[in-house]
Structures are given as structure tokens and as C-alpha cells.
Amino acid sequence: MKFTLETTVPNSAARAGRLQTDHGEILTPIFMPVGTKATVKAVGQPALRDEIKAQIILGNTYHLYLRPGMEVIEGAGGLHKFMHWDGPILTDSGGFQVYSLSAIRNLSEEGAVFKSHVDGSKHLFTPEKVMDIQRQIGSDIMMVLDECTPYPCERKYAEDSMHMTHRWAKRAQVYFNTLEPLYGHSQALFPIVQGSVYPELRRISAETIAEMDFEGNAIGGLSVGEPHDIMYDITQQVCEILPTSKPRYLMGVGTPANLLECIDRGVDMFDCVLPTRNARHGHLYSRHGFRNFINQKYEKDYSPIDPESDLWVDQYYTKAYLRHLLKAKELLGYQIASLHNLHFFLWLVGEARKHILAGDWNSWKKEMVENVSRRL
């Protein structure tokens, strides 16, 4: 993997770059659609490639490990061939699932013991085992095992968890360097900055992670309930420490405004389930704000979903028809809404990149944050 920083912006930490992987080039800043279980919900791979124009997607180690299982994925020749996606893939280590399923897990220095939400069977994720699993998956970018602390949490808990995450990262790095890829393409490994909402812990974590000298770096443990201002402050402090020569990935973020604010603070890569999850509940985003298409005011609105969009479904179908599909829980409604939201998110980061390169990022970003935050 090779990252090239193209340009930065005066009076901002926003930047544009190119991330080269064996499965293709990624232009940053970038948003990654989430394909947790080897599928982006309601959206097929041809649409991801040709209509959404996704450059990289995300899969999840925890879910893929449990179902369909490593034997099936390795038998197919890795996740790319299994799901018929020829672009780059990033895999989350499963640390967030360990956090979100805290009622059925137990953490120790060795790793995380958890019960499967599928059949109740017991499993152990160690930093080393997670490397083996992601080698079998064959993702282009792998993540180390970490603990995502809840919000709020006490400082002592956050500090102990952070240090354990650092030790796990070092174990993963050492073991990763003893392994070879299984499918003929290279894989990169990213560690994760933790420390909850405590600035001193975040500084320590960012400095420790930077010194480990991985190929890229991630910021975890945010967008878990803390106020947006705290998320922005932490992101800025961490990005000021992480090396400029490597990509920075903010995990699990977020709304359109979140993306723009965090690009402004130096983040290159994002992922979030929000575009597709909210689409299934009728929440659609646009350059002018967001709408709830379930509202009755759209019942007889026969105008196009989004006449300014170049996505075909946005001009082909009407607001009234989409509302009908969503109210009736028809699968086509989920598909149209998901296509729309993902297309908008990729459009937004693409426009952000254009304005960073053009040099008018600061004024464009200020206006666009106001626009996308409006409820229509």
C-alpha cells in the first residue's frame, strides 16, 4: 500500500491524497460503504461500482467469521471472489462488535471471549487470531484487535483499556510480520487510537500508535454517544499527532456534517452504516438537507426524488412513489433509498476533494455544513 499526499489547505487540516492498493487506487478523502456480512444492504456489487462509484468497501471480521465462516470464504479464494467485488476492501477487526455485544463477552489480556449471537457458541479472539482470520478474508486493509470503550466511562477504565489496546496492537504487528498473504495481493495493517474522551489519554495513544510505524492509522472509540463537539476536538488533537505521511481513518463516522467537520480536522477515510440504515427508515440526505420520506406531506408529491442528482433513480422515481414503497415496506423502496444515500455520501466526499484541490475548501465547507444540517 502506498499513500501520496497531494495537497493541504491553509487555515485547515483538510487534505487530498491517493491511496494505492493492489485492488485499485482510492482518492481521499473517501467514504467506505459498509458491507458487514459481505454485502452492502440492499445494494448489489454492480450498482456499488457503476452507480455509487464506491472506491473501497468495508467488511466485518466478527460477522464473517461466524457466518459464512472462514472455510467457505477461503474456499472461494477470499472475500473479493466470494462476493464478486474487485475493488479494495477494509475489514474491521471485530473490536466494535465485542464492545456492542458486551453482555455476552469477557475481556482479558489474552483477548476477548464471546458467545456467538448466531448460535450461542463460545469463541476467543486474540490479536493473533484476528490476524489469521483477516488473512483468510484477504482484505486489502486489516485492523488490529482493540477495545472500544463506552461513553461515558471512568478515566481509569479508559486508561487501562487503552494500554491493553496498545499491547494488543504490538502483538498483532509482530505476528502479522510472520505471515504471508494467501491470495497473491498485499495487505496493510492499521492500529487504532483509543482513550475515550480524555485528551491526555488520546495524546498518549496517538503518540504510542505513531511510534509503532504501521502503514496507516485509525481513530476508534468515537461516535459512541459523545457530543459532536467532543468528537471534533478529539479528532483534531489526534490528527495533529498522527504522521501526515500516512492515511488517517476515523471509524464509524458519521453524518454528512460529521464528515465535513472531520475532513477539516485532517481525516482521510470514513465508514458508517448510517446511509443505508437511515435509508431503510425513510431518512434521505441531499446537498440541501435531509428529509423523512415517511412524512405524509410526500404522499402526493410527484416530483423527482432529487432532480439535481445524476443518479438515475433520483430522477426516474417520484417522492410519492418512494414514500409508498417505504410505508409498504417493499424491498424496492429500501434499494432506492439506499442507492440515493450512498450516492450522496460518495458525491459529498468527492466534492470535498475537488474543493480542497481547488483551494476554496474553507468557504465551501462552511456553506455545505449549514446546508446538509437542515431538516427539510
DOZAVO-186650 format. One record per residue (C-alpha): residue in three letters; y, x, z negated. Coordinates in pm, 1 decimal. Layout:
REM residues N
+------+----------+----------+----------+
! code !       yy !       xx !       zz !
+------+----------+----------+----------+
!  ALA !        Y !        X !        Z !
...
+------+----------+----------+----------+
This chain:
REM residues 376
+------+----------+----------+----------+
! code !       yy !       xx !       zz !
+------+----------+----------+----------+
!  MET !      0.0 !      0.0 !      0.0 !
!  LYS !    347.9 !    123.0 !     85.8 !
!  PHE !    679.7 !    -22.1 !    -29.3 !
!  THR !   1001.3 !     59.8 !    152.9 !
!  LEU !   1335.2 !    -40.4 !      1.8 !
!  GLU !   1568.1 !   -136.7 !    287.0 !
!  THR !   1895.5 !   -228.2 !    120.0 !
!  THR !   2062.0 !   -329.2 !   -204.7 !
!  VAL !   2369.9 !   -539.5 !   -276.6 !
!  PRO !   2692.3 !   -428.1 !   -453.1 !
!  ASN !   2756.6 !   -612.3 !   -781.3 !
!  SER !   2398.5 !   -738.3 !   -783.5 !
!  ALA !   2045.2 !   -605.6 !   -826.1 !
!  ALA !   1923.8 !   -809.7 !   -525.6 !
!  ARG !   1734.8 !   -605.7 !   -269.2 !
!  ALA !   1536.7 !   -635.5 !     51.9 !
!  GLY !   1222.6 !   -437.9 !    125.3 !
!  ARG !    898.8 !   -413.8 !    319.8 !
!  LEU !    556.7 !   -407.0 !    158.1 !
!  GLN !    280.7 !   -279.3 !    385.5 !
!  THR !    -83.0 !   -369.7 !    315.9 !
!  ASP !   -396.1 !   -332.1 !    526.7 !
!  HIS !   -379.4 !   -706.5 !    599.9 !
!  GLY !    -18.6 !   -704.5 !    714.4 !
!  GLU !    343.2 !   -645.4 !    625.0 !
!  ILE !    531.2 !   -852.7 !    366.1 !
!  LEU !    909.2 !   -884.1 !    388.5 !
!  THR !   1070.9 !   -908.6 !     45.8 !
!  PRO !   1194.3 !  -1098.4 !   -141.4 !
!  ILE !    889.3 !  -1319.2 !    -94.4 !
!  PHE !    729.7 !  -1629.7 !   -243.4 !
!  MET !    349.2 !  -1649.0 !   -257.9 !
!  PRO !    182.4 !  -1991.3 !   -227.7 !
!  VAL !    -82.1 !  -2029.8 !   -497.0 !
!  GLY !   -438.1 !  -2066.7 !   -371.3 !
!  THR !   -602.4 !  -2065.1 !   -713.3 !
!  LYS !   -953.8 !  -2165.4 !   -605.0 !
!  ALA !   -949.4 !  -2015.6 !   -253.2 !
!  THR !   -729.5 !  -2298.1 !   -128.5 !
!  VAL !   -363.8 !  -2390.1 !   -143.1 !
!  LYS !   -392.1 !  -2753.2 !   -247.5 !
!  ALA !   -360.2 !  -2998.7 !     44.6 !
!  VAL !   -267.8 !  -2724.7 !    294.9 !
!  GLY !   -509.0 !  -2561.1 !    540.0 !
!  GLN !   -500.8 !  -2196.2 !    638.9 !
!  PRO !   -372.8 !  -2257.1 !    997.7 !
!  ALA !    -77.1 !  -2450.8 !    855.4 !
!  LEU !    -10.9 !  -2177.4 !    598.0 !
!  ARG !      1.8 !  -1919.7 !    874.3 !
!  ASP !    171.1 !  -2107.4 !   1158.4 !
!  GLU !    386.1 !  -2375.5 !    992.1 !
!  ILE !    461.0 !  -2247.6 !    642.5 !
!  LYS !    463.8 !  -1888.4 !    770.5 !
!  ALA !    322.4 !  -1758.9 !    443.9 !
!  GLN !    300.9 !  -1378.4 !    438.4 !
!  ILE !     81.2 !  -1348.1 !    129.8 !
!  ILE !   -105.1 !  -1597.2 !    -90.4 !
!  LEU !   -243.6 !  -1581.7 !   -442.7 !
!  GLY !   -595.8 !  -1640.5 !   -572.6 !
!  ASN !   -715.7 !  -1651.6 !   -932.4 !
!  THR !   -983.9 !  -1427.1 !  -1075.0 !
!  TYR !  -1081.0 !  -1663.1 !  -1357.7 !
!  HIS !  -1136.4 !  -1967.0 !  -1138.3 !
!  LEU !  -1304.8 !  -1782.0 !   -850.4 !
!  TYR !  -1535.8 !  -1601.3 !  -1091.9 !
!  LEU !  -1654.7 !  -1933.4 !  -1237.1 !
!  ARG !  -1667.2 !  -2121.7 !   -908.9 !
!  PRO !  -1795.0 !  -2046.5 !   -646.1 !
!  GLY !  -1892.7 !  -1719.2 !   -818.8 !
!  MET !  -1898.6 !  -1356.7 !   -712.1 !
!  GLU !  -2235.8 !  -1375.7 !   -536.7 !
!  VAL !  -2103.0 !  -1635.6 !   -294.6 !
!  ILE !  -1773.7 !  -1454.5 !   -227.3 !
!  GLU !  -1932.4 !  -1113.1 !   -184.8 !
!  GLY !  -2199.9 !  -1264.9 !     38.5 !
!  ALA !  -1923.6 !  -1392.5 !    267.4 !
!  GLY !  -1770.7 !  -1045.9 !    288.9 !
!  GLY !  -1487.4 !  -1103.4 !     41.2 !
!  LEU !  -1227.8 !  -1371.6 !    -15.1 !
!  HIS !  -1043.5 !  -1314.4 !    314.0 !
!  LYS !  -1352.8 !  -1401.1 !    518.1 !
!  PHE !  -1473.4 !  -1669.2 !    277.2 !
!  MET !  -1152.0 !  -1870.4 !    311.1 !
!  HIS !  -1070.9 !  -1754.3 !    666.2 !
!  TRP !   -732.7 !  -1604.3 !    578.2 !
!  ASP !   -642.6 !  -1278.5 !    749.9 !
!  GLY !   -317.4 !  -1210.1 !    562.4 !
!  PRO !   -264.4 !  -1029.7 !    231.8 !
!  ILE !   -395.9 !  -1178.3 !    -93.6 !
!  LEU !   -290.2 !  -1108.7 !   -452.9 !
!  THR !   -522.5 !  -1201.0 !   -738.2 !
!  ASP !   -412.1 !  -1283.3 !  -1091.5 !
!  SER !   -641.9 !  -1122.9 !  -1346.1 !
!  GLY !   -709.0 !  -1443.6 !  -1538.3 !
!  GLY !   -486.5 !  -1346.0 !  -1830.0 !
!  PHE !   -275.3 !  -1659.2 !  -1794.7 !
!  GLN !   -586.2 !  -1878.9 !  -1793.4 !
!  VAL !   -700.4 !  -1705.8 !  -2112.2 !
!  TYR !   -359.6 !  -1799.6 !  -2258.2 !
!  SER !   -363.1 !  -2158.1 !  -2133.0 !
!  LEU !   -721.1 !  -2215.6 !  -2249.9 !
!  SER !   -657.0 !  -2071.6 !  -2597.8 !
!  ALA !   -865.1 !  -2342.4 !  -2764.6 !
!  ILE !  -1181.6 !  -2203.2 !  -2605.7 !
!  ARG !  -1123.5 !  -1826.6 !  -2618.5 !
!  ASN !  -1123.3 !  -1535.0 !  -2861.5 !
!  LEU !   -937.8 !  -1207.2 !  -2811.1 !
!  SER !  -1036.5 !   -862.7 !  -2938.2 !
!  GLU !   -977.3 !   -502.8 !  -2840.3 !
!  GLU !  -1282.4 !   -523.6 !  -2617.5 !
!  GLY !  -1142.9 !   -811.1 !  -2415.0 !
!  ALA !  -1136.3 !  -1190.4 !  -2401.0 !
!  VAL !  -1437.0 !  -1408.0 !  -2479.8 !
!  PHE !  -1402.1 !  -1759.5 !  -2342.4 !
!  LYS !  -1601.1 !  -2069.7 !  -2265.2 !
!  SER !  -1609.3 !  -2193.4 !  -1909.6 !
!  HIS !  -1412.2 !  -2513.4 !  -1857.7 !
!  VAL !  -1671.2 !  -2595.2 !  -1588.6 !
!  ASP !  -1997.3 !  -2592.8 !  -1786.7 !
!  GLY !  -1919.3 !  -2454.3 !  -2133.0 !
!  SER !  -2098.7 !  -2122.9 !  -2074.7 !
!  LYS !  -1965.7 !  -1818.0 !  -2258.8 !
!  HIS !  -1814.6 !  -1517.9 !  -2075.9 !
!  LEU !  -1643.0 !  -1189.9 !  -2157.7 !
!  PHE !  -1351.1 !  -1049.5 !  -1959.4 !
!  THR !  -1284.5 !   -683.4 !  -2030.7 !
!  PRO !  -1022.6 !   -474.9 !  -1847.3 !
!  GLU !  -1307.8 !   -305.1 !  -1664.3 !
!  LYS !  -1497.6 !   -621.2 !  -1573.6 !
!  VAL !  -1183.3 !   -776.5 !  -1429.7 !
!  MET !  -1155.6 !   -471.6 !  -1200.9 !
!  ASP !  -1515.5 !   -521.7 !  -1084.3 !
!  ILE !  -1451.3 !   -890.2 !  -1015.0 !
!  GLN !  -1135.5 !   -823.4 !   -815.3 !
!  ARG !  -1314.9 !   -553.7 !   -615.6 !
!  GLN !  -1573.8 !   -817.9 !   -526.9 !
!  ILE !  -1299.8 !  -1064.5 !   -436.8 !
!  GLY !  -1136.1 !   -799.6 !   -218.8 !
!  SER !   -771.1 !   -889.2 !   -279.1 !
!  ASP !   -501.9 !   -656.7 !   -146.9 !
!  ILE !   -317.4 !   -653.5 !   -480.4 !
!  MET !   -506.2 !   -671.9 !   -809.2 !
!  MET !   -368.5 !   -738.1 !  -1157.0 !
!  VAL !   -474.2 !   -581.3 !  -1485.5 !
!  LEU !   -603.3 !   -799.1 !  -1767.9 !
!  ASP !   -325.8 !   -889.2 !  -2011.2 !
!  GLU !   -249.8 !  -1139.1 !  -2284.9 !
!  CYS !     23.7 !  -1387.6 !  -2204.7 !
!  THR !    184.7 !  -1474.4 !  -2537.6 !
!  PRO !    304.6 !  -1830.6 !  -2601.5 !
!  TYR !    662.8 !  -1935.9 !  -2660.7 !
!  PRO !    767.8 !  -1930.7 !  -2930.2 !
!  CYS !    565.7 !  -1663.0 !  -3108.3 !
!  GLU !    640.5 !  -1435.8 !  -3401.1 !
!  ARG !    762.2 !  -1085.5 !  -3329.7 !
!  LYS !    464.6 !   -918.5 !  -3499.4 !
!  TYR !    220.6 !  -1115.1 !  -3283.5 !
!  ALA !    418.1 !  -1033.6 !  -2970.0 !
!  GLU !    427.9 !   -663.1 !  -3057.6 !
!  ASP !     56.6 !   -635.9 !  -3135.5 !
!  SER !    -30.2 !   -827.3 !  -2818.5 !
!  MET !    199.5 !   -607.1 !  -2609.6 !
!  HIS !     37.2 !   -285.8 !  -2732.9 !
!  MET !   -308.9 !   -426.6 !  -2664.7 !
!  THR !   -196.6 !   -522.8 !  -2313.4 !
!  HIS !    -81.5 !   -160.9 !  -2262.7 !
!  ARG !   -416.8 !    -25.9 !  -2380.3 !
!  TRP !   -598.3 !   -268.2 !  -2151.7 !
!  ALA !   -377.4 !   -156.4 !  -1860.9 !
!  LYS !   -465.0 !    208.5 !  -1916.8 !
!  ARG !   -836.9 !    126.5 !  -1938.9 !
!  ALA !   -811.1 !    -74.3 !  -1617.9 !
!  GLN !   -627.1 !    207.8 !  -1440.6 !
!  VAL !   -881.6 !    470.1 !  -1541.4 !
!  TYR !  -1173.4 !    251.7 !  -1436.0 !
!  PHE !  -1002.9 !    136.7 !  -1114.7 !
!  ASN !   -971.3 !    500.1 !  -1004.9 !
!  THR !  -1350.3 !    545.2 !  -1029.1 !
!  LEU !  -1421.7 !    257.3 !   -788.9 !
!  GLU !  -1413.3 !    223.7 !   -411.3 !
!  PRO !  -1314.2 !    -91.5 !   -218.2 !
!  LEU !  -1608.1 !   -297.1 !    -93.5 !
!  TYR !  -1474.4 !   -429.4 !    235.4 !
!  GLY !  -1302.6 !   -139.0 !    410.5 !
!  HIS !   -941.8 !   -212.5 !    311.7 !
!  SER !   -737.5 !    -55.0 !     34.1 !
!  GLN !   -645.0 !   -238.0 !   -284.9 !
!  ALA !   -342.0 !   -178.9 !   -507.9 !
!  LEU !   -328.1 !   -240.4 !   -883.8 !
!  PHE !    -27.7 !   -374.6 !  -1077.4 !
!  PRO !     18.8 !   -367.4 !  -1458.5 !
!  ILE !    211.7 !   -636.9 !  -1645.1 !
!  VAL !    516.8 !   -604.4 !  -1870.5 !
!  GLN !    488.9 !   -822.8 !  -2181.3 !
!  GLY !    681.0 !   -855.3 !  -2511.0 !
!  SER !    767.0 !  -1225.7 !  -2526.3 !
!  VAL !   1143.3 !  -1291.2 !  -2561.2 !
!  TYR !   1218.3 !   -985.8 !  -2777.1 !
!  PRO !   1448.8 !   -746.9 !  -2585.0 !
!  GLU !   1336.2 !   -437.5 !  -2775.3 !
!  LEU !    969.6 !   -511.6 !  -2706.0 !
!  ARG !   1041.6 !   -580.6 !  -2339.7 !
!  ARG !   1223.5 !   -247.2 !  -2314.0 !
!  ILE !    930.7 !    -64.1 !  -2474.5 !
!  SER !    683.4 !   -242.0 !  -2249.4 !
!  ALA !    881.6 !   -175.8 !  -1931.4 !
!  GLU !    917.3 !    193.1 !  -2017.2 !
!  THR !    546.9 !    223.1 !  -2102.1 !
!  ILE !    438.0 !     45.2 !  -1784.7 !
!  ALA !    675.6 !    252.0 !  -1569.3 !
!  GLU !    531.5 !    574.6 !  -1709.2 !
!  MET !    179.4 !    467.8 !  -1612.4 !
!  ASP !    281.3 !    504.0 !  -1246.1 !
!  PHE !     97.0 !    215.7 !  -1079.6 !
!  GLU !    172.2 !    118.8 !   -716.9 !
!  GLY !    379.8 !   -180.8 !   -825.1 !
!  ASN !    474.2 !   -362.8 !  -1144.4 !
!  ALA !    465.1 !   -720.6 !  -1269.0 !
!  ILE !    656.8 !   -911.0 !  -1533.9 !
!  GLY !    447.6 !  -1164.6 !  -1724.2 !
!  GLY !    487.6 !  -1394.6 !  -2020.5 !
!  LEU !    794.9 !  -1577.3 !  -1886.4 !
!  SER !    838.5 !  -1934.7 !  -1764.2 !
!  VAL !    617.9 !  -2047.3 !  -2054.1 !
!  GLY !    875.5 !  -2276.0 !  -2215.3 !
!  GLU !   1163.6 !  -2045.1 !  -2298.5 !
!  PRO !   1519.1 !  -2141.4 !  -2187.8 !
!  HIS !   1611.9 !  -2022.8 !  -1839.6 !
!  ASP !   1896.6 !  -1806.3 !  -1970.9 !
!  ILE !   1649.5 !  -1607.9 !  -2180.9 !
!  MET !   1416.6 !  -1569.1 !  -1882.0 !
!  TYR !   1705.1 !  -1436.8 !  -1672.8 !
!  ASP !   1821.0 !  -1194.3 !  -1942.6 !
!  ILE !   1470.5 !  -1056.0 !  -1998.1 !
!  THR !   1412.5 !  -1023.9 !  -1624.1 !
!  GLN !   1735.5 !   -831.4 !  -1577.6 !
!  GLN !   1663.0 !   -593.6 !  -1866.5 !
!  VAL !   1312.9 !   -521.4 !  -1740.4 !
!  CYS !   1420.7 !   -469.9 !  -1378.0 !
!  GLU !   1682.2 !   -218.5 !  -1493.1 !
!  ILE !   1397.9 !     -6.6 !  -1633.2 !
!  LEU !   1120.3 !    -51.3 !  -1375.3 !
!  PRO !   1139.1 !    202.5 !  -1088.8 !
!  THR !   1338.2 !     96.3 !   -783.8 !
!  SER !   1084.5 !    257.3 !   -551.0 !
!  LYS !    810.1 !      5.8 !   -636.6 !
!  PRO !    780.4 !   -371.2 !   -587.7 !
!  ARG !    854.5 !   -597.9 !   -884.0 !
!  TYR !    657.7 !   -919.3 !   -923.2 !
!  LEU !    770.9 !  -1198.2 !  -1158.9 !
!  MET !    465.1 !  -1405.6 !  -1236.7 !
!  GLY !    462.0 !  -1786.0 !  -1236.8 !
!  VAL !    828.6 !  -1844.7 !  -1144.9 !
!  GLY !    964.1 !  -2095.0 !  -1057.3 !
!  THR !   1223.0 !  -2348.2 !   -932.4 !
!  PRO !   1443.4 !  -2269.8 !   -631.1 !
!  ALA !   1732.1 !  -2181.4 !   -864.2 !
!  ASN !   1497.4 !  -1960.3 !  -1070.9 !
!  LEU !   1400.0 !  -1768.1 !   -758.8 !
!  LEU !   1758.9 !  -1705.3 !   -653.9 !
!  GLU !   1872.3 !  -1601.7 !  -1002.2 !
!  CYS !   1580.0 !  -1362.3 !  -1042.6 !
!  ILE !   1620.9 !  -1215.4 !   -693.5 !
!  ASP !   1977.7 !  -1145.9 !   -804.9 !
!  ARG !   1833.0 !   -952.8 !  -1100.7 !
!  GLY !   1603.1 !   -734.1 !   -892.5 !
!  VAL !   1273.4 !   -921.3 !   -843.0 !
!  ASP !   1086.2 !   -886.8 !   -511.5 !
!  MET !    783.7 !  -1117.8 !   -544.2 !
!  PHE !    719.6 !  -1461.9 !   -692.3 !
!  ASP !    441.6 !  -1718.3 !   -721.3 !
!  CYS !    428.9 !  -2064.5 !   -871.8 !
!  VAL !    225.0 !  -2385.3 !   -844.9 !
!  LEU !    545.1 !  -2589.3 !   -867.1 !
!  PRO !    594.0 !  -2659.3 !   -492.0 !
!  THR !    252.4 !  -2819.1 !   -446.1 !
!  ARG !    213.2 !  -2967.2 !   -794.8 !
!  ASN !    551.5 !  -3137.8 !   -782.7 !
!  ALA !    489.3 !  -3246.4 !   -423.5 !
!  ARG !    189.8 !  -3449.8 !   -537.0 !
!  HIS !    423.4 !  -3632.0 !   -779.1 !
!  GLY !    683.3 !  -3704.7 !   -513.3 !
!  HIS !    935.1 !  -3431.9 !   -600.5 !
!  LEU !   1063.3 !  -3265.8 !   -283.1 !
!  TYR !   1316.9 !  -2984.1 !   -255.4 !
!  SER !   1578.4 !  -2912.4 !      8.7 !
!  ARG !   1885.3 !  -2696.4 !     70.1 !
!  HIS !   2098.7 !  -2981.2 !    -67.7 !
!  GLY !   1898.6 !  -3057.6 !   -382.4 !
!  PHE !   1578.2 !  -3232.3 !   -488.7 !
!  ARG !   1457.1 !  -3592.2 !   -463.4 !
!  ASN !   1192.6 !  -3807.6 !   -625.1 !
!  PHE !   1042.6 !  -3991.0 !   -328.8 !
!  ILE !    866.2 !  -4236.3 !   -557.7 !
!  ASN !   1204.9 !  -4398.1 !   -631.3 !
!  GLN !   1247.6 !  -4746.8 !   -490.6 !
!  LYS !   1566.3 !  -4653.5 !   -304.3 !
!  TYR !   1346.8 !  -4484.8 !    -40.5 !
!  GLU !   1129.7 !  -4794.1 !     16.7 !
!  LYS !   1317.9 !  -4891.5 !    334.6 !
!  ASP !   1479.3 !  -4559.6 !    419.2 !
!  TYR !   1363.2 !  -4498.7 !    776.0 !
!  SER !   1549.7 !  -4171.6 !    821.7 !
!  PRO !   1351.9 !  -3845.7 !    866.4 !
!  ILE !   1228.0 !  -3669.2 !    554.8 !
!  ASP !   1458.4 !  -3372.2 !    624.6 !
!  PRO !   1641.9 !  -3371.9 !    959.0 !
!  GLU !   1772.6 !  -3016.9 !    902.6 !
!  SER !   1425.3 !  -2868.6 !    862.3 !
!  ASP !   1241.3 !  -2712.3 !   1155.7 !
!  LEU !    904.5 !  -2820.5 !   1009.6 !
!  TRP !    760.0 !  -3088.5 !   1234.7 !
!  VAL !    651.1 !  -3328.5 !    958.8 !
!  ASP !   1005.9 !  -3340.2 !    820.8 !
!  GLN !   1137.9 !  -3495.2 !   1141.4 !
!  TYR !    824.0 !  -3680.8 !   1253.4 !
!  TYR !    778.9 !  -3891.4 !    936.3 !
!  THR !   1032.3 !  -4106.3 !    751.7 !
!  LYS !   1123.1 !  -4117.8 !    385.3 !
!  ALA !    990.7 !  -4474.0 !    364.6 !
!  TYR !    653.4 !  -4375.4 !    508.0 !
!  LEU !    618.8 !  -4077.1 !    275.8 !
!  ARG !    706.7 !  -4294.2 !    -23.2 !
!  HIS !    441.1 !  -4546.0 !     81.9 !
!  LEU !    175.6 !  -4274.2 !    110.6 !
!  LEU !    262.7 !  -4124.0 !   -227.1 !
!  LYS !    272.2 !  -4461.6 !   -401.7 !
!  ALA !    -66.0 !  -4546.2 !   -249.5 !
!  LYS !   -199.0 !  -4202.2 !   -347.3 !
!  GLU !   -302.3 !  -4138.0 !     12.2 !
!  LEU !   -407.9 !  -3777.6 !     80.7 !
!  LEU !   -178.4 !  -3753.2 !    382.9 !
!  GLY !    117.0 !  -3802.1 !    150.3 !
!  TYR !     10.1 !  -3504.3 !    -60.6 !
!  GLN !    -30.8 !  -3297.8 !    254.6 !
!  ILE !    311.0 !  -3383.9 !    399.2 !
!  ALA !    492.4 !  -3329.2 !     68.5 !
!  SER !    312.5 !  -3000.2 !      1.8 !
!  LEU !    387.9 !  -2872.3 !    351.5 !
!  HIS !    752.2 !  -2962.7 !    305.6 !
!  ASN !    794.5 !  -2792.1 !    -32.7 !
!  LEU !    611.4 !  -2474.2 !     62.3 !
!  HIS !    804.8 !  -2452.3 !    388.3 !
!  PHE !   1130.7 !  -2489.2 !    194.2 !
!  PHE !   1038.7 !  -2220.0 !    -60.2 !
!  LEU !    948.7 !  -1974.5 !    217.0 !
!  TRP !   1267.5 !  -2070.4 !    403.0 !
!  LEU !   1472.1 !  -2009.4 !     87.9 !
!  VAL !   1345.1 !  -1656.2 !     22.6 !
!  GLY !   1375.0 !  -1582.1 !    394.4 !
!  GLU !   1739.3 !  -1688.7 !    388.2 !
!  ALA !   1791.5 !  -1483.4 !     72.8 !
!  ARG !   1661.2 !  -1178.0 !    256.9 !
!  LYS !   1890.8 !  -1245.6 !    553.9 !
!  HIS !   2197.8 !  -1265.1 !    332.0 !
!  ILE !   2100.5 !   -954.0 !    136.4 !
!  LEU !   2072.2 !   -764.1 !    464.6 !
!  ALA !   2396.4 !   -917.5 !    595.1 !
!  GLY !   2588.9 !   -818.6 !    282.5 !
!  ASP !   2713.2 !  -1165.2 !    184.3 !
!  TRP !   2446.4 !  -1232.5 !    -76.6 !
!  ASN !   2678.6 !  -1288.7 !   -373.6 !
!  SER !   2880.4 !  -1572.4 !   -222.7 !
!  TRP !   2578.6 !  -1734.7 !    -53.4 !
!  LYS !   2366.6 !  -1720.0 !   -367.3 !
!  LYS !   2637.4 !  -1880.8 !   -584.0 !
!  GLU !   2673.5 !  -2173.6 !   -346.1 !
!  MET !   2299.8 !  -2214.4 !   -288.4 !
!  VAL !   2212.8 !  -2218.1 !   -661.0 !
!  GLU !   2457.2 !  -2506.4 !   -703.9 !
!  ASN !   2310.8 !  -2688.9 !   -404.3 !
!  VAL !   1942.3 !  -2661.8 !   -490.0 !
!  SER !   2003.5 !  -2763.1 !   -851.9 !
!  ARG !   2138.7 !  -3106.9 !   -755.0 !
!  ARG !   1933.5 !  -3420.0 !   -814.0 !
!  LEU !   1974.1 !  -3638.3 !   -505.8 !
+------+----------+----------+----------+
